[in-house]
Amino acid sequence: MSIFALYSMKGGVGKTAAAVNLAYEAVQSGATALLCDLDPQGAAAFYFRIRAKKKFGRKRFLKGGKHLENNIRGTDFEGLDLLPSAMSFRNLDLGLDDRAKNKSYLKRLLTPMRKEYDYIFFDCPPNLTLLAEHVFRAADYVVVPCIPTTLSMLTHQKLVDFFKKNKLKRGKLVSFFSMVEQRKTMHKDTVAQVGEREGKFLNAQIPYTTDVERMGWARQPVACFRPRSKATQAYRELWVELQMLK
Amino acid sequence: MITLSETYVLSDPHGRDVVEKLAPERLLHVSEVEKTVRYFDTFDWRLYRKGLALIQTGSTVYLQRIVDGEYPLVHDQIEMKQNLEGRFWWMFPEGELRDTLRDALSIRALLLRAQVEQKVCGFGVLNTDEKTVVRLFLTHTSTENGHVATLALQSVRGYERDFENLRRRFMKLDIAHAAEDVFERVMNLAGCVPGDYSSKLNLGLNRDASGREATGEILQCLHDVMRQNEAGIRADWDTEFLHDFRVAIRRTRSALSQIKGVLPKDAVEHFKDEFRQLNRSTNRLRDLDVYLLEEETYRALLPQSLQPGLDAVFSRLKSERRRALNDMVQVLDKPEYLDMMNSWAAFLQGVQSRGGKGSAIPAIALARKFIYKRFKQVLKRGQAIGDDTPDEALHNLRIDCKKLRYLLEFFASLFPKDKMNKLIGYMKKLQDNLGDFNDLSVQQQELMAYLNEVLSRSRRTDRLLCAAAIGGLIARLHSQQQVVRHEFASAFATFSGKKNVRLYRDLFR
């Protein structure tokens, strides 16, 4: 049982796309997975054509147990379930602040699900708040998509520093390059200099392609409507690498 | 994952367009798989009796639980290309599946019980967002004998209401019924009836039956058991075919000699003699089977230093068994055997029309008379046994007990089930004790004989090692036998206790 949190301080770096496609890859060999959408945008649910139940929101999520489990819904893919988010998740921080001082409340919430699923994925909102800290403690791996630009790498360094400062296990932090455009010099150079960066970078890179953008139109993981796309291949390689982490 | 699932048998065995009828506008054809499905079980259906089915499709092997039309997997499936026929549990890769098989199969081998062709089509029923909310699996199972079509409805987590709606719509179509016996239907299609063989005597005697009718029924059942086991003895799938065959012979002989005055005397004498001879021809093979089955137990009795001697002993036993099996198969193939069994069958057919003087007495009266008489005898003989009584008396008591046990089993269906179970329970401890005592003394005698043979005839260099191992075994078995003998008194006490005596008196006097 492993928990992967797809996280980045920046928005629009391909977190949700990665979460959806990795979760899909995870169940292809018969394993079971739960994708927890923590981002109030609810994009993951959209990709899977799932609507959250009307009464579901922050309060039920934080109550946990049956209140949470009853809102898990099956996707079109056997073995893969989704816990949709809700608009009220924008205030998850407030609820977490009330409940737990030790920042492991989220981890406790997930205890019953650890037995049921082989993998749990978090799709996190793009900010470094209390929720993010809970996520860092609950996850076995914090998987960070990085666009290979100077600014992105600066943000990445800040995350590494945050881990150091807060005595979080830095081994949890793994990153990969996302939305890579080989024709851009800056992208090429940044990728080439990865050895000088702090933190672990995976070999697999997700290319910038319209196939990923088309997920919004197809409302499926890329592998389902573009099985031979470079993106499909890249997510598959990324999943192989993530599984080998120990 | 919490999912609801229901399986229905369709009235139309081809079951076309049922899915289209059910959800015409929003249906997604997801998958289509054709496969050959093989079902394995022991000859006496040990898995089926535990509600399990062992299935091989291609190189995938899995155990299913057969409950109420649902067929959940018991453990993760495993990969195994080899044919499972003739395999024992210990020939499976280590894991949960093997552990379950060990508990269920014990020393019996797996046989191919049924083979069917299956085509499974998977569909998704979509909602307005084109999201799958219910899964449908249409399964066509076919053999040369016909078809069965089933439809399974499976819910998607969080969409239970859609499942319920679809299920209701399906019931309204009235083209199927909920199926609790899909497994049995599929088996029947392949030409077999699950649970059709048991070594136990499952008779349902009529309470008003005459002694002649009941005896005929008992003997017919035993005759069938013998015939059913012939093929397994020939093929040598496992040792229990011969064992069941022998038990049926023993029961037949016991019935012939104990149920007196019902069948014509000359015929009884004739067949008693025939079955005695038949039994004798099975002895050697069974003895060798028992030694080889006990190999691990014997090995555990001796220290490491004496193990090489045992290796030699067991390799000799194994080659001897090959010869004994050959002899046994020859007996079954001889025209004398077939003639005897045919004339026995013909005799049983005619039992209704013939008969001795007591043949019209009701079976229940006969049963009471014979059982109570035998019980009193066992009681008397058992009470006469003390610590200094010669072993011979225990052997005789064992045989009397066995006779009583057989009588109880023959006529069990005429009496209340719970009380009969109690009686048999009280008897079991005593019979186990006497059985152990006997086995240990037979084994010592056999080993003694074997020892003489090894020492006098074998010129092999390892004969001294063999002799040492055998000597060690005899000593260990002897001390075990002493312990068993000591326990006799307490085993007999339960049997001769007030409760048991009262039960016999109430039921049979």
Interface residues (C-beta under 8 A of the other chain):
Chain A: T32 F48 R49 I50 R51 K53 N70 N71 I72 R73 G74 T75 D76 E78 G79 D81 E116 R219
Chain B: M1 T3 G124 D129 E130 K131 T132 R135 V156 R157 G158 Y159
